[in-house]
């Protein structure tokens, strides 16, 4: 019997860790799993442990020279010849420093995203979630933005090569999904859609509306750069309208979405001022479009998110509630069903310097309104129209 949704996770993926002070902390996946289990929303029957990817899988996107360098930098004490090459491949920066065992650990993450694509495309499940993935900044020959291998791009290339699928990639991370875009910039069978904070002020500095693809891929790369301090209503308006037009024109066989949740007001690495509402709404929109255009085939990956206690577990939890059509999602407006599990709060509050919210959604009524709201919304609407310039 075909499953409605599967959740792909193995604790070995939490070993993807640059150093103890680095903001990218995969403990957030373990915390999310614990929240969903304590909420009664993640039965063991839904959980799948994936095999690692192979080097042949990586070669769908990455160069042999880059893979060899990652392998050479993976021992506890790499040889000097590999350390000398680290800068050439982007693996000596503060953002993306090499770390012990990184080749093997990142193969595990890539394997989870490949497993998700295979399960959906073989008809074993309608939807699949792999929160350990979503490393969208890595390029064929360069690590960048906390990303060593680009599991999203490898999974998309696999879906194309094995199943002949036209793939729509949707990126909701506050940072532009540059690595995936550039990997398929001339490919007419991969459409990339990214909503993010404008690159004028934020890494990686790309994702302008005029990045539309090249050659046969022109018109299949869609970017929606939002102004700093954008709030829920404007973000959701732009996301929904541009994405709906994009899907209608491209007509994918498979949707692969990246659910970075760093556009939240609490996130320390960006300047968008959205609440948990966008993380309830965006998966709902994607879910509806998946069933409308590609028989429900939907793979969801993780991504950015650096408030790992207050934001990430709730945002990713909401995405799973939507994907699995859990009844808890429909009751979030009532006080009894909107509360987070008390035993989850008790378990993780000692680890968080900030008080954990005790409800799935934010109490935005108590938030201070952003100055220049009307001006920001007007600028975002202009951007929205430019993003849709070549969409039917």
C-alpha positions in Angstrom: 0.0 0.0 0.0 1.4 3.4 -1.0 2.2 5.6 2.0 0.9 9.2 2.1 4.1 10.6 3.6 7.4 9.3 4.9 9.9 11.0 7.2 13.6 10.2 6.4 16.0 10.5 9.3 19.0 8.9 10.9 20.9 10.3 13.9 24.2 9.9 12.1 23.2 13.0 10.0 23.5 15.2 13.1 27.3 14.7 12.8 27.4 17.3 10.0 29.0 19.9 12.3 31.7 22.3 11.5 32.7 23.3 15.0 31.1 24.0 18.4 30.7 27.7 17.8 29.3 27.4 14.2 25.7 28.5 13.7 24.8 25.5 11.5 23.8 22.9 14.1 22.0 19.8 13.1 20.9 19.2 16.7 17.8 21.1 15.4 16.7 18.0 13.5 16.8 15.9 16.6 14.8 18.5 18.5 12.2 18.6 15.7 11.8 14.9 15.7 11.3 14.9 19.5 8.7 17.7 19.1 6.7 15.7 16.5 7.0 12.5 18.5 5.8 14.1 21.7 3.0 15.8 19.8 1.8 12.3 18.5 2.5 13.3 14.9 5.4 11.1 14.0 4.8 7.4 14.4 7.7 5.0 13.9 5.9 3.5 10.9 6.6 6.8 9.0 10.3 6.9 9.7 12.9 5.6 7.3 16.7 5.4 7.7 18.4 6.0 4.3 21.6 4.5 2.9 24.5 6.9 2.1 25.0 8.2 -1.4 27.9 7.0 -3.5 30.6 9.0 -5.2 29.0 8.2 -8.5 25.9 10.0 -7.2 28.0 13.1 -6.3 29.5 13.1 -9.8 26.0 14.0 -11.2 26.8 17.5 -9.9 30.2 17.8 -8.4 33.6 17.5 -10.1 36.0 14.6 -9.3 38.7 17.2 -8.2 36.4 18.7 -5.7 35.2 15.4 -4.3 38.9 14.3 -3.9 39.7 17.5 -2.0 36.7 17.0 0.4 38.0 13.4 1.0 41.5 14.6 1.5 40.4 17.2 4.1 38.3 14.6 6.0 40.9 12.9 8.2 41.4 14.3 11.7 44.8 15.6 10.5 44.7 16.2 6.8 47.9 16.1 4.8 49.5 19.5 4.0 48.9 19.0 0.3 45.1 19.0 0.8 45.2 21.8 3.4 47.0 23.9 0.8 44.2 23.3 -1.7 41.3 24.0 0.7 41.0 27.7 -0.3 40.7 26.8 -4.0 37.6 24.8 -3.2 36.0 27.2 -0.6 36.7 24.9 2.3 38.9 27.2 4.5 36.4 30.0 5.2 34.7 30.9 8.4 31.4 29.9 6.9 32.5 26.5 5.4 35.6 25.2 7.1 36.7 21.6 6.6 36.0 19.3 9.5 36.8 15.6 10.4 34.8 13.0 8.5 33.0 15.6 6.4 33.0 13.4 3.2 31.3 10.4 4.9 28.8 12.5 6.9 27.8 14.6 3.9 27.3 11.4 1.8 24.8 10.4 4.5 22.9 13.7 3.9 22.9 13.3 0.2 21.7 9.7 0.5 18.7 10.9 2.4 17.6 13.2 -0.3 18.2 10.6 -3.0 16.1 8.1 -1.0 13.3 10.6 -0.8 13.3 11.1 -4.6 13.4 7.3 -5.2 10.5 6.6 -2.8 8.3 9.3 -4.4 9.2 8.5 -8.1 8.8 4.7 -7.6 5.3 5.3 -6.2 6.1 4.0 -2.7 4.9 7.2 -1.1 3.2 10.4 -2.3 5.3 12.7 -0.2 8.7 12.4 1.5 10.5 14.7 4.0 14.2 14.8 4.6 15.1 17.6 7.0 18.8 16.7 7.1 19.1 17.9 3.5 18.8 21.2 1.8 22.5 22.2 1.4 21.7 24.5 -1.4 24.7 26.8 -1.6 27.4 24.2 -2.7 28.6 24.5 -6.3 30.1 21.8 -8.5 33.7 22.7 -7.5 33.2 24.7 -4.3 31.8 24.6 -0.9 29.9 27.7 0.3 27.4 29.0 2.9 27.7 26.0 5.3 27.2 23.5 2.4 29.8 20.9 1.3 27.8 18.8 -1.2 24.6 20.0 -2.8 22.2 17.2 -1.9 19.3 19.1 -3.5 21.0 19.4 -6.9 22.2 15.8 -6.8 18.7 14.6 -6.0 17.3 16.7 -8.9 19.9 15.4 -11.3 19.0 11.9 -10.2 15.3 12.5 -10.7 16.0 13.7 -14.3 18.5 11.0 -15.2 16.7 7.9 -13.8 13.0 8.9 -14.1 13.1 11.5 -16.9 11.3 14.0 -14.6 10.7 17.7 -15.1 11.6 19.1 -11.7 10.4 22.2 -10.0 12.7 23.3 -7.2 11.1 25.6 -4.6 13.5 27.4 -2.1 12.0 29.2 0.9 15.3 29.9 2.6 16.0 33.5 3.4 19.3 33.2 1.5 19.0 32.8 -2.2 19.2 29.2 -3.5 22.2 30.0 -5.7 23.9 26.6 -5.9 20.9 24.8 -7.3 20.1 27.7 -9.6 23.6 27.7 -11.1 23.8 24.0 -11.5 20.7 24.0 -13.8 20.9 27.5 -15.2 20.7 26.4 -18.9 18.4 23.4 -18.3 14.8 23.8 -19.5 13.7 20.7 -17.6 14.6 22.1 -14.1 12.7 25.2 -12.9 14.1 26.9 -9.8 12.0 29.2 -7.7 13.6 31.1 -4.8 12.0 33.6 -2.4 14.6 35.2 -0.2 15.9 38.4 1.3 17.4 40.6 -1.4 21.1 39.9 -2.0 21.8 43.7 -1.7 22.4 43.1 2.0 22.7 39.4 2.5 24.8 36.3 1.5 25.2 35.1 -1.2 24.4 38.4 -2.9 22.6 36.8 -5.8 19.0 36.1 -6.7 17.9 39.3 -8.5 14.8 39.1 -10.7 16.9 39.3 -13.9 18.6 36.0 -13.2 16.2 34.1 -15.4 18.3 31.3 -16.9 20.3 31.2 -20.1 20.0 29.6 -23.5 17.3 26.9 -23.5 16.8 27.4 -19.7 15.8 31.1 -20.1 12.6 31.8 -18.2 12.8 28.7 -16.0 14.7 30.4 -13.2 12.4 32.6 -11.0 13.6 34.8 -8.2 11.6 36.8 -5.7 13.9 39.0 -3.6 12.1 40.5 -0.6 13.0 43.8 1.1 14.5 43.7 4.6 11.8 43.7 7.4 9.2 42.2 5.2 6.3 40.8 7.2 4.0 37.9 6.8 1.3 39.3 4.6 3.7 40.6 2.0 5.9 37.5 2.0 2.9 35.2 1.6 1.3 37.3 -1.1 4.5 37.3 -3.2 5.2 33.7 -2.6 1.7 32.5 -3.5 1.2 34.5 -6.6 4.5 34.0 -8.2 4.7 30.3 -7.4 1.2 29.6 -8.6 2.0 31.2 -12.0 5.4 29.4 -12.1 3.9 25.9 -11.6 1.0 26.6 -14.0 3.5 27.4 -16.8 6.2 24.8 -16.0 3.9 21.8 -15.2 6.4 19.7 -13.3 6.5 15.9 -12.7 8.0 16.4 -9.3 8.4 19.2 -6.8 11.5 19.3 -4.6 11.2 22.0 -1.9 13.8 23.4 0.4 12.4 24.6 3.8 15.0 26.9 5.2 13.2 28.7 8.1 15.5 31.7 8.6 13.1 34.3 7.4 11.6 34.3 10.9 12.0 37.5 12.9 14.0 35.6 15.6 16.6 34.3 13.2 20.0 35.9 13.9 21.5 35.8 10.4 18.9 37.8 8.3 16.6 40.8 8.4 13.2 39.5 7.5 10.4 40.0 10.1 8.0 37.1 9.5 6.3 34.9 12.0 5.5 31.2 12.2 2.5 32.0 10.0 4.5 31.8 6.8 5.7 28.3 7.8 2.2 27.2 8.1 1.1 28.8 4.9 4.0 28.0 2.5 3.8 24.2 2.8 0.0 24.4 2.4 0.5 26.2 -0.9 3.1 23.7 -2.1 1.0 20.7 -1.1 -2.0 22.0 -3.0 0.1 22.7 -6.1 1.7 19.3 -6.0 -1.6 17.5 -6.1 -2.9 19.9 -8.7 0.0 19.5 -11.2 2.1 16.4 -10.5 -0.1 13.8 -8.8 1.1 14.9 -5.4 4.8 14.0 -6.0 6.6 16.2 -3.4 10.0 15.9 -1.7 10.7 18.4 1.1 14.2 19.1 2.4 15.5 21.1 5.3 17.8 24.1 4.9 18.8 27.1 6.9 17.5 28.1 10.3 19.7 29.3 13.2 17.3 29.9 16.1 17.3 26.1 16.6 15.2 26.1 19.8 12.4 28.7 19.2 11.9 28.6 15.4 13.3 25.6 13.6 11.4 22.8 15.4 8.0 24.6 15.1 8.6 25.6 11.4 9.7 22.1 10.3 7.1 20.5 12.5 4.4 22.6 10.8 5.7 21.4 7.4 5.4 17.8 8.4 1.9 18.3 9.8 0.9 19.7 6.4 2.7 17.0 4.4 1.2 14.2 6.5 -2.2 15.9 6.7 -2.2 15.5 10.5 -5.4 16.6 12.2 -3.4 18.7 14.7 -2.9 21.2 11.9 -6.6 22.0 11.7 -6.9 22.8 15.3 -4.1 25.4 15.7 -6.6 28.1 16.3 -8.0 26.6 19.5 -6.1 27.1 22.7 -6.0 23.4 23.6 -4.6 22.2 20.3 -2.2 25.1 19.6 -0.1 24.4 22.7 3.3 22.7 22.3 3.7 19.4 24.3 4.7 20.3 28.0 7.2 17.4 28.2 8.9 18.7 25.0 9.2 22.2 26.6 10.6 20.7 29.8 13.2 18.6 27.9 14.6 21.4 25.8 14.1 24.7 27.8 17.3 24.1 29.8 19.3 24.1 26.5 17.8 27.4 25.3 19.1 30.8 26.4 15.7 32.3 25.4 12.3 31.3 26.8 10.7 28.8 24.5 7.3 29.7 23.0 4.6 27.4 24.3 2.4 27.5 21.1 2.9 26.3 17.5 2.2 29.8 16.1 3.5 33.2 17.3 1.5 35.7 19.3 2.1 38.4 16.7 -0.4 40.7 18.2 2.2 41.6 20.8 4.9 42.3 18.2 5.9 45.8 17.4 4.9 46.8 13.9 7.7 47.5 11.4 8.3 51.1 10.4 7.9 51.8 6.6 5.5 48.8 6.3 3.6 50.4 3.4 6.8 51.3 1.6 8.2 47.8 2.0 5.0 46.2 0.8 4.9 48.5 -2.3 8.5 47.7 -3.2 7.8 43.9 -2.8 4.8 44.2 -5.1 7.0 45.8 -7.8 9.4 43.0 -7.4 6.6 40.4 -7.6 5.5 41.9 -11.0 9.0 41.8 -12.3 9.4 38.2 -11.2 6.4 37.2 -13.3 7.4 39.2 -16.4 7.9 36.1 -18.5 5.3 33.9 -16.9 2.1 33.2 -18.8 
